[in-house]
């Protein structure tokens, strides 16, 4: 997998337990073939059945060094989703941001709590 991800933070993330988990996840995803990946690509290019302007309280987490999904896309989404919050993470890339899942989940959990 390291050959597929060129950004330094991603290469650094592809070690230890996280790398083992990613590899196991990829093996499981393709266990019965690539049809699921094809469905993902179709979904990326299809109408999702709702307008971005109808969404609310969206938080976008993006690594500034992501060379798979360009940070410009996160900026575009933030500009087109009313009230969206963009969390542009410095020195993070496509895979390395996954190491921050506990922080991301904590943030989302806090946002989901009713206001006091």
N, CA and C atoms as an extended XYZ file, in Angstrom:
348
Properties=species:S:1:pos:R:3:atomname:S:1:resname:S:1:resid:I:1 pbc="F F F"
N         0.813       -1.200        0.000 N   UNK     1
C         0.000        0.000        0.000 CA  UNK     1
C         0.854        1.261        0.000 C   UNK     1
N         2.032        1.176        0.592 N   UNK     2
C         2.881        2.370        0.676 CA  UNK     2
C         3.216        2.927       -0.705 C   UNK     2
N         3.251        2.085       -1.705 N   UNK     3
C         3.551        2.549       -3.059 CA  UNK     3
C         2.408        3.365       -3.647 C   UNK     3
N         1.208        3.198       -3.124 N   UNK     4
C         0.046        3.922       -3.639 CA  UNK     4
C        -0.101        5.308       -3.019 C   UNK     4
N         0.491        5.506       -1.868 N   UNK     5
C         0.327        6.757       -1.138 CA  UNK     5
C         1.683        7.448       -1.032 C   UNK     5
N         1.799        8.577       -1.707 N   UNK     6
C         3.088        9.253       -1.823 CA  UNK     6
C         3.336       10.304       -0.746 C   UNK     6
N         2.279       10.841       -0.157 N   UNK     7
C         2.456       11.886        0.853 CA  UNK     7
C         3.179       11.304        2.071 C   UNK     7
N         4.141       12.035        2.558 N   UNK     8
C         4.961       11.574        3.678 CA  UNK     8
C         4.135       11.182        4.906 C   UNK     8
N         3.107       11.978        5.305 N   UNK     9
C         2.319       11.559        6.477 CA  UNK     9
C         1.635       10.205        6.272 C   UNK     9
N         1.207        9.926        5.037 N   UNK    10
C         0.586        8.632        4.760 CA  UNK    10
C         1.608        7.512        4.852 C   UNK    10
N         2.783        7.726        4.320 N   UNK    11
C         3.839        6.705        4.392 CA  UNK    11
C         4.208        6.418        5.850 C   UNK    11
N         4.253        7.460        6.657 N   UNK    12
C         4.572        7.291        8.081 CA  UNK    12
C         3.445        6.551        8.809 C   UNK    12
N         2.205        6.756        8.364 N   UNK    13
C         1.060        6.111        9.012 CA  UNK    13
C         0.968        4.629        8.679 C   UNK    13
N         1.614        4.228        7.593 N   UNK    14
C         1.522        2.840        7.147 CA  UNK    14
C         2.524        1.940        7.865 C   UNK    14
N         2.445        1.988        9.190 N   UNK    15
C         3.276        1.129       10.031 CA  UNK    15
C         2.437        0.648       11.208 C   UNK    15
N         2.850       -0.407       11.826 N   UNK    16
C         2.232       -0.873       13.062 CA  UNK    16
C         0.791       -1.310       12.920 C   UNK    16
N         0.051       -1.156       14.013 N   UNK    17
C        -1.321       -1.642       14.101 CA  UNK    17
C        -2.246       -0.978       13.089 C   UNK    17
N        -2.050        0.320       12.843 N   UNK    18
C        -2.899        1.025       11.880 CA  UNK    18
C        -2.700        0.440       10.479 C   UNK    18
N        -1.470        0.184       10.096 N   UNK    19
C        -1.192       -0.422        8.790 CA  UNK    19
C        -1.796       -1.820        8.705 C   UNK    19
N        -1.682       -2.589        9.770 N   UNK    20
C        -2.272       -3.931        9.791 CA  UNK    20
C        -3.784       -3.851        9.632 C   UNK    20
N        -4.417       -2.911       10.329 N   UNK    21
C        -5.859       -2.744       10.246 CA  UNK    21
C        -6.276       -2.329        8.835 C   UNK    21
N        -5.549       -1.365        8.234 N   UNK    22
C        -5.864       -0.933        6.870 CA  UNK    22
C        -5.739       -2.087        5.880 C   UNK    22
N        -4.675       -2.866        5.996 N   UNK    23
C        -4.462       -3.995        5.089 CA  UNK    23
C        -5.579       -5.025        5.245 C   UNK    23
N        -5.938       -5.334        6.481 N   UNK    24
C        -7.028       -6.292        6.720 CA  UNK    24
C        -8.350       -5.758        6.176 C   UNK    24
N        -8.568       -4.475        6.333 N   UNK    25
C        -9.783       -3.844        5.838 CA  UNK    25
C        -9.850       -3.921        4.313 C   UNK    25
N        -8.731       -3.656        3.653 N   UNK    26
C        -8.683       -3.725        2.187 CA  UNK    26
C        -8.875       -5.158        1.700 C   UNK    26
N        -8.235       -6.108        2.364 N   UNK    27
C        -8.419       -7.524        1.978 CA  UNK    27
C        -9.879       -7.920        2.105 C   UNK    27
N       -10.514       -7.518        3.196 N   UNK    28
C       -11.916       -7.840        3.422 CA  UNK    28
C       -12.809       -7.174        2.379 C   UNK    28
N       -12.510       -5.936        2.050 N   UNK    29
C       -13.330       -5.197        1.087 CA  UNK    29
C       -13.326       -5.840       -0.293 C   UNK    29
N       -12.209       -6.446       -0.666 N   UNK    30
C       -12.089       -7.020       -2.007 CA  UNK    30
C       -12.189       -8.552       -2.003 C   UNK    30
N       -12.620       -9.120       -0.893 N   UNK    31
C       -12.702      -10.566       -0.759 CA  UNK    31
C       -13.551      -11.218       -1.851 C   UNK    31
N       -14.635      -10.555       -2.220 N   UNK    32
C       -15.523      -11.129       -3.237 CA  UNK    32
C       -15.398      -10.425       -4.586 C   UNK    32
N       -14.366       -9.616       -4.743 N   UNK    33
C       -14.158       -8.946       -6.021 CA  UNK    33
C       -14.178       -7.435       -5.888 C   UNK    33
N       -14.240       -6.772       -7.025 N   UNK    34
C       -14.147       -5.310       -7.044 CA  UNK    34
C       -15.485       -4.617       -7.279 C   UNK    34
N       -16.598       -5.346       -7.247 N   UNK    35
C       -17.906       -4.744       -7.510 CA  UNK    35
C       -18.218       -3.605       -6.531 C   UNK    35
N       -17.840       -3.763       -5.273 N   UNK    36
C       -18.081       -2.711       -4.288 CA  UNK    36
C       -17.341       -1.433       -4.634 C   UNK    36
N       -16.096       -1.567       -5.086 N   UNK    37
C       -15.319       -0.389       -5.494 CA  UNK    37
C       -15.986        0.290       -6.689 C   UNK    37
N       -16.475       -0.496       -7.631 N   UNK    38
C       -17.183        0.062       -8.782 CA  UNK    38
C       -18.428        0.816       -8.337 C   UNK    38
N       -19.159        0.250       -7.377 N   UNK    39
C       -20.342        0.933       -6.840 CA  UNK    39
C       -19.960        2.266       -6.196 C   UNK    39
N       -18.837        2.283       -5.467 N   UNK    40
C       -18.369        3.531       -4.868 CA  UNK    40
C       -18.114        4.583       -5.938 C   UNK    40
N       -17.415        4.219       -6.982 N   UNK    41
C       -17.098        5.176       -8.048 CA  UNK    41
C       -18.368        5.679       -8.723 C   UNK    41
N       -19.339        4.796       -8.943 N   UNK    42
C       -20.620        5.233       -9.516 CA  UNK    42
C       -21.305        6.231       -8.576 C   UNK    42
N       -21.283        5.936       -7.290 N   UNK    43
C       -21.919        6.819       -6.313 CA  UNK    43
C       -21.245        8.189       -6.293 C   UNK    43
N       -19.926        8.221       -6.420 N   UNK    44
C       -19.214        9.500       -6.430 CA  UNK    44
C       -19.706       10.386       -7.570 C   UNK    44
N       -20.075        9.773       -8.669 N   UNK    45
C       -20.430       10.515       -9.877 CA  UNK    45
C       -21.941       10.674      -10.059 C   UNK    45
N       -22.742       10.191       -9.130 N   UNK    46
C       -24.195       10.202       -9.267 CA  UNK    46
C       -24.833       11.270       -8.389 C   UNK    46
N       -26.073       11.564       -8.711 N   UNK    47
C       -26.883       12.455       -7.882 CA  UNK    47
C       -27.192       11.715       -6.577 C   UNK    47
N       -26.942       12.342       -5.458 N   UNK    48
C       -27.148       11.699       -4.168 CA  UNK    48
C       -28.577       11.864       -3.653 C   UNK    48
N       -29.396       12.581       -4.396 N   UNK    49
C       -30.795       12.708       -4.023 CA  UNK    49
C       -31.095       13.840       -3.043 C   UNK    49
N       -30.134       14.703       -2.790 N   UNK    50
C       -30.372       15.862       -1.939 CA  UNK    50
C       -29.437       16.978       -2.376 C   UNK    50
N       -29.797       18.187       -2.031 N   UNK    51
C       -29.004       19.361       -2.369 CA  UNK    51
C       -28.058       19.672       -1.210 C   UNK    51
N       -26.817       19.990       -1.515 N   UNK    52
C       -25.860       20.335       -0.452 CA  UNK    52
C       -26.378       21.456        0.436 C   UNK    52
N       -27.134       22.377       -0.154 N   UNK    53
C       -27.672       23.494        0.605 CA  UNK    53
C       -28.701       23.087        1.648 C   UNK    53
N       -29.220       21.863        1.542 N   UNK    54
C       -30.208       21.366        2.509 CA  UNK    54
C       -29.564       20.708        3.727 C   UNK    54
N       -28.266       20.545        3.719 N   UNK    55
C       -27.580       19.919        4.849 CA  UNK    55
C       -27.285       20.961        5.921 C   UNK    55
N       -26.965       20.498        7.099 N   UNK    56
C       -26.634       21.437        8.177 CA  UNK    56
C       -25.693       20.775        9.168 C   UNK    56
N       -24.958       21.616        9.876 N   UNK    57
C       -24.011       21.184       10.903 CA  UNK    57
C       -23.000       20.163       10.389 C   UNK    57
N       -22.515       20.386        9.191 N   UNK    58
C       -21.532       19.492        8.574 CA  UNK    58
C       -20.128       19.917        8.995 C   UNK    58
N       -19.323       18.942        9.365 N   UNK    59
C       -17.915       19.195        9.680 CA  UNK    59
C       -17.084       18.410        8.674 C   UNK    59
N       -16.207       19.101        7.985 N   UNK    60
C       -15.331       18.488        6.991 CA  UNK    60
C       -13.922       18.404        7.574 C   UNK    60
N       -13.391       17.216        7.643 N   UNK    61
C       -12.031       17.001        8.137 CA  UNK    61
C       -11.155       16.685        6.924 C   UNK    61
N       -10.100       17.445        6.737 N   UNK    62
C        -9.259       17.301        5.549 CA  UNK    62
C        -7.799       17.540        5.915 C   UNK    62
N        -6.936       16.666        5.439 N   UNK    63
C        -5.509       16.880        5.600 CA  UNK    63
C        -4.997       17.815        4.513 C   UNK    63
N        -4.168       18.765        4.890 N   UNK    64
C        -3.670       19.729        3.903 CA  UNK    64
C        -2.682       19.111        2.914 C   UNK    64
N        -2.162       17.917        3.221 N   UNK    65
C        -1.215       17.246        2.326 CA  UNK    65
C        -1.850       16.062        1.590 C   UNK    65
N        -3.167       15.954        1.644 N   UNK    66
C        -3.870       14.853        0.983 CA  UNK    66
C        -3.657       14.958       -0.529 C   UNK    66
N        -3.061       13.938       -1.115 N   UNK    67
C        -2.852       13.939       -2.561 CA  UNK    67
C        -3.803       12.967       -3.269 C   UNK    67
N        -4.769       12.437       -2.529 N   UNK    68
C        -5.800       11.575       -3.102 CA  UNK    68
C        -7.083       12.390       -3.308 C   UNK    68
N        -7.534       13.065       -2.268 N   UNK    69
C        -8.667       13.991       -2.358 CA  UNK    69
C        -8.097       15.378       -2.068 C   UNK    69
N        -8.053       16.194       -3.084 N   UNK    70
C        -7.410       17.509       -2.972 CA  UNK    70
C        -8.092       18.378       -1.918 C   UNK    70
N        -7.314       19.070       -1.095 N   UNK    71
C        -7.897       19.992       -0.123 CA  UNK    71
C        -8.818       21.021       -0.772 C   UNK    71
N        -8.579       21.353       -2.026 N   UNK    72
C        -9.460       22.299       -2.722 CA  UNK    72
C       -10.901       21.796       -2.744 C   UNK    72
N       -11.081       20.494       -2.767 N   UNK    73
C       -12.441       19.946       -2.760 CA  UNK    73
C       -13.128       20.221       -1.420 C   UNK    73
N       -12.405       20.074       -0.330 N   UNK    74
C       -12.977       20.373        0.988 CA  UNK    74
C       -13.340       21.854        1.081 C   UNK    74
N       -12.482       22.708        0.533 N   UNK    75
C       -12.790       24.149        0.528 CA  UNK    75
C       -14.049       24.412       -0.296 C   UNK    75
N       -14.176       23.745       -1.452 N   UNK    76
C       -15.352       23.909       -2.297 CA  UNK    76
C       -16.604       23.481       -1.538 C   UNK    76
N       -16.535       22.309       -0.896 N   UNK    77
C       -17.684       21.837       -0.121 CA  UNK    77
C       -18.042       22.828        0.983 C   UNK    77
N       -17.044       23.303        1.703 N   UNK    78
C       -17.294       24.257        2.792 CA  UNK    78
C       -17.960       25.529        2.274 C   UNK    78
N       -17.596       25.934        1.061 N   UNK    79
C       -18.199       27.130        0.462 CA  UNK    79
C       -19.628       26.886       -0.022 C   UNK    79
N       -19.996       25.638       -0.240 N   UNK    80
C       -21.310       25.322       -0.803 CA  UNK    80
C       -22.271       24.659        0.182 C   UNK    80
N       -21.821       24.427        1.386 N   UNK    81
C       -22.690       23.870        2.425 CA  UNK    81
C       -22.884       24.953        3.484 C   UNK    81
N       -24.088       25.482        3.592 N   UNK    82
C       -24.318       26.559        4.558 CA  UNK    82
C       -23.908       26.150        5.975 C   UNK    82
N       -23.105       26.991        6.600 N   UNK    83
C       -22.700       26.769        7.979 CA  UNK    83
C       -21.702       25.646        8.197 C   UNK    83
N       -21.137       25.099        7.123 N   UNK    84
C       -20.170       24.006        7.275 CA  UNK    84
C       -18.922       24.495        8.004 C   UNK    84
N       -18.320       23.588        8.745 N   UNK    85
C       -17.061       23.852        9.423 CA  UNK    85
C       -15.983       23.023        8.738 C   UNK    85
N       -14.929       23.669        8.308 N   UNK    86
C       -13.805       22.968        7.689 CA  UNK    86
C       -12.680       22.856        8.703 C   UNK    86
N       -12.275       21.640        8.981 N   UNK    87
C       -11.127       21.373        9.850 CA  UNK    87
C        -9.974       20.951        8.946 C   UNK    87
N        -9.189       21.904        8.498 N   UNK    88
C        -8.026       21.619        7.664 CA  UNK    88
C        -6.854       21.316        8.585 C   UNK    88
N        -6.399       20.074        8.546 N   UNK    89
C        -5.365       19.622        9.470 CA  UNK    89
C        -3.994       19.696        8.810 C   UNK    89
N        -3.135       20.480        9.412 N   UNK    90
C        -1.787       20.669        8.877 CA  UNK    90
C        -0.946       19.414        9.041 C   UNK    90
N        -0.163       19.116        8.025 N   UNK    91
C         0.755       17.973        8.001 CA  UNK    91
C         0.031       16.633        8.084 C   UNK    91
N        -1.235       16.597        7.620 N   UNK    92
C        -1.975       15.339        7.533 CA  UNK    92
C        -2.324       15.089        6.072 C   UNK    92
N        -2.520       13.811        5.736 N   UNK    93
C        -2.816       13.446        4.362 CA  UNK    93
C        -4.062       12.561        4.315 C   UNK    93
N        -4.123       11.668        3.352 N   UNK    94
C        -5.338       10.875        3.123 CA  UNK    94
C        -5.530        9.781        4.169 C   UNK    94
N        -4.499        9.024        4.440 N   UNK    95
C        -4.585        7.934        5.415 CA  UNK    95
C        -4.236        8.386        6.824 C   UNK    95
N        -3.286        9.290        6.937 N   UNK    96
C        -2.809        9.691        8.263 CA  UNK    96
C        -3.914       10.305        9.104 C   UNK    96
N        -4.891       10.914        8.465 N   UNK    97
C        -5.990       11.529        9.209 CA  UNK    97
C        -6.776       10.468        9.985 C   UNK    97
N        -6.725        9.230        9.519 N   UNK    98
C        -7.397        8.139       10.220 CA  UNK    98
C        -6.854        7.903       11.615 C   UNK    98
N        -5.610        8.276       11.837 N   UNK    99
C        -5.032        8.149       13.174 CA  UNK    99
C        -5.673        9.123       14.162 C   UNK    99
N        -6.402       10.096       13.617 N   UNK   100
C        -7.072       11.085       14.464 CA  UNK   100
C        -8.539       10.751       14.711 C   UNK   100
N        -8.959        9.541       14.354 N   UNK   101
C       -10.364        9.164       14.533 CA  UNK   101
C       -10.876        9.382       15.960 C   UNK   101
N       -10.113        9.059       17.005 N   UNK   102
C       -10.636        9.342       18.359 CA  UNK   102
C       -10.963       10.828       18.551 C   UNK   102
N       -10.099       11.703       18.080 N   UNK   103
C       -10.338       13.152       18.184 CA  UNK   103
C       -11.561       13.559       17.354 C   UNK   103
N       -11.685       13.016       16.151 N   UNK   104
C       -12.803       13.339       15.279 CA  UNK   104
C       -14.112       12.866       15.911 C   UNK   104
N       -14.130       11.658       16.421 N   UNK   105
C       -15.342       11.122       17.054 CA  UNK   105
C       -15.704       11.920       18.295 C   UNK   105
N       -14.705       12.300       19.104 N   UNK   106
C       -14.981       13.135       20.276 CA  UNK   106
C       -15.616       14.461       19.863 C   UNK   106
N       -15.079       15.075       18.802 N   UNK   107
C       -15.620       16.347       18.317 CA  UNK   107
C       -17.070       16.173       17.859 C   UNK   107
N       -17.344       15.127       17.094 N   UNK   108
C       -18.700       14.889       16.600 CA  UNK   108
C       -19.661       14.576       17.741 C   UNK   108
N       -19.179       13.811       18.725 N   UNK   109
C       -20.018       13.506       19.887 CA  UNK   109
C       -20.373       14.776       20.647 C   UNK   109
N       -19.386       15.631       20.819 N   UNK   110
C       -19.630       16.905       21.526 CA  UNK   110
C       -20.626       17.760       20.754 C   UNK   110
N       -20.502       17.814       19.447 N   UNK   111
C       -21.429       18.602       18.632 CA  UNK   111
C       -22.849       18.037       18.666 C   UNK   111
N       -22.985       16.736       18.864 N   UNK   112
C       -24.303       16.100       18.871 CA  UNK   112
C       -25.040       16.295       20.199 C   UNK   112
N       -24.338       16.701       21.232 N   UNK   113
C       -24.973       16.899       22.536 CA  UNK   113
C       -25.918       18.097       22.468 C   UNK   113
N       -27.082       17.970       23.098 N   UNK   114
C       -28.013       19.117       23.114 CA  UNK   114
C       -27.391       20.300       23.849 C   UNK   114
N       -27.702       21.504       23.372 N   UNK   115
C       -27.203       22.707       24.039 CA  UNK   115
C       -27.825       22.800       25.432 C   UNK   115
N       -27.022       23.278       26.365 N   UNK   116
C       -27.518       23.382       27.767 CA  UNK   116
C       -27.963       24.762       28.067 C   UNK   116
